[in-house]
């Protein structure tokens, strides 16, 4: 019976993913499904109403399948699909972002995705970009029809990001055309290549002009709303306790509720504060301050002294890229030598971060889409600072992302964090649906990467030579992660003020002022996302402890390989198939 039901579910799952790709073509491109690359999402009122009706039908179809008749792996897929449908329904019915969030309509990322990777010949990708550019005017008009009062922070951010998209369309496209022309100018098929590029260039010219006019006009419209709205007229970006709790549960697909997560985070903040104080005392040869001193609102002065000393060992714009490459090589050897996880040899490149993404963090992982039929390399983008930053801001950035912190961050983004975990995930073949790949769990992916930081520190990864320096930065990142979850809950559910948030981050979290200011804005701009790291980490770490207790003699590498062998499902579902 399970075989027949499995086949029925696999058909239903593929139909759902096809429908989602058609309605969200930018997400499909990111995943590696390129059937819809010539389109932007249709977020008109009529399209959203149609999607809401379709989601009701998908939910009803899932309810007609008895999970007990499915195989264990298909039960995981079915639960992931059901949660995704419920989250989409909640987003449309309760959050209703098209009515207040001007960031949604920005086509910049959808266009950049077509240029960032060589998943198809350049003329094909440029033709897809022309298709998306042609839809920009209507997309922005539909957004204006729906947008009512907007939060100030969302308006300010949208204006900046739309400026970035205008720059992308005026510069990155030209650069791609120049590179393509240079590449097509050699070889036996040079004439055909030049002719193809010329035809695409002509198609781009008209739609690009219209798109730029629409983008410029839309940016001006947003600026008028920002300037013309009285202080009391902006929408509140906070969700409120009830909606935040429901969104958190759906977004992270977790067993713990919002109150339990916050309670554990507050306790963990005290615990990690004591741990970092103990390490700082060991480094300086001083006496640990005790619980009261370690958990003081302003932080432990000895911890701050040690972190300040480590912060002075900073890279700069000229050295950061080479340093990132060296750290990755060092970490890869360490993971293999200590047999922490099976190291795979999929291609990875440490690249200079695109200008449009700089200034937030010093590195990020950009893997090939999990649905790409022929995946390319994973890019670890490492960031010099934005060209227009003043010297003081650059110095603050590299104090936060000093050499010791970069080691920890490269563990998170690459080895054995995101890069390695996602390569293991790509090898999952235990189900005949694409649900596990297309609807992967952000909390598991981020949770594993944070767990990887602790794993490396626990095994004495030396970084620049002193494992205690690595441990200090790892614990500082733990504090940041915990505080992120506290901010998320208290900003959206308890009315936390900016002053309270800044005091927590710069005091207990030992963060630079610029880092903390950026995080405050991010807390307002997003909801449930900042909790991803903490919730994921606690769940991954708890699962690892459970598996280790069940089979204490099992080699560590085997245990971790088993955790990574089932794709990237939520941990609550991974428990049912990992052993």
Secondary structure as GFF3:
##gff-version 3
##sequence-region A 1 579
A	DSSP	alpha_helix	2	23	.	.	.	ID=ss1
A	DSSP	alpha_helix	25	31	.	.	.	ID=ss2
A	DSSP	alpha_helix	45	63	.	.	.	ID=ss3
A	DSSP	three_ten_helix	67	69	.	.	.	ID=ss4
A	DSSP	alpha_helix	72	90	.	.	.	ID=ss5
A	DSSP	pi_helix	91	95	.	.	.	ID=ss6
A	DSSP	three_ten_helix	97	99	.	.	.	ID=ss7
A	DSSP	alpha_helix	108	116	.	.	.	ID=ss8
A	DSSP	alpha_helix	122	146	.	.	.	ID=ss9
A	DSSP	alpha_helix	152	167	.	.	.	ID=ss10
A	DSSP	pi_helix	168	172	.	.	.	ID=ss11
A	DSSP	alpha_helix	173	184	.	.	.	ID=ss12
A	DSSP	alpha_helix	190	228	.	.	.	ID=ss13
A	DSSP	three_ten_helix	231	233	.	.	.	ID=ss14
A	DSSP	alpha_helix	241	252	.	.	.	ID=ss15
A	DSSP	alpha_helix	258	284	.	.	.	ID=ss16
A	DSSP	alpha_helix	290	294	.	.	.	ID=ss17
A	DSSP	alpha_helix	301	311	.	.	.	ID=ss18
A	DSSP	alpha_helix	320	337	.	.	.	ID=ss19
A	DSSP	beta_strand	348	352	.	.	.	ID=ss20
A	DSSP	three_ten_helix	355	357	.	.	.	ID=ss21
A	DSSP	beta_strand	363	366	.	.	.	ID=ss22
A	DSSP	beta_strand	378	382	.	.	.	ID=ss23
A	DSSP	alpha_helix	391	400	.	.	.	ID=ss24
A	DSSP	alpha_helix	403	413	.	.	.	ID=ss25
A	DSSP	alpha_helix	418	426	.	.	.	ID=ss26
A	DSSP	alpha_helix	435	438	.	.	.	ID=ss27
A	DSSP	alpha_helix	442	458	.	.	.	ID=ss28
A	DSSP	alpha_helix	467	494	.	.	.	ID=ss29
A	DSSP	alpha_helix	498	506	.	.	.	ID=ss30
A	DSSP	alpha_helix	513	525	.	.	.	ID=ss31
A	DSSP	alpha_helix	532	550	.	.	.	ID=ss32
A	DSSP	alpha_helix	556	563	.	.	.	ID=ss33
A	DSSP	alpha_helix	571	574	.	.	.	ID=ss34
###
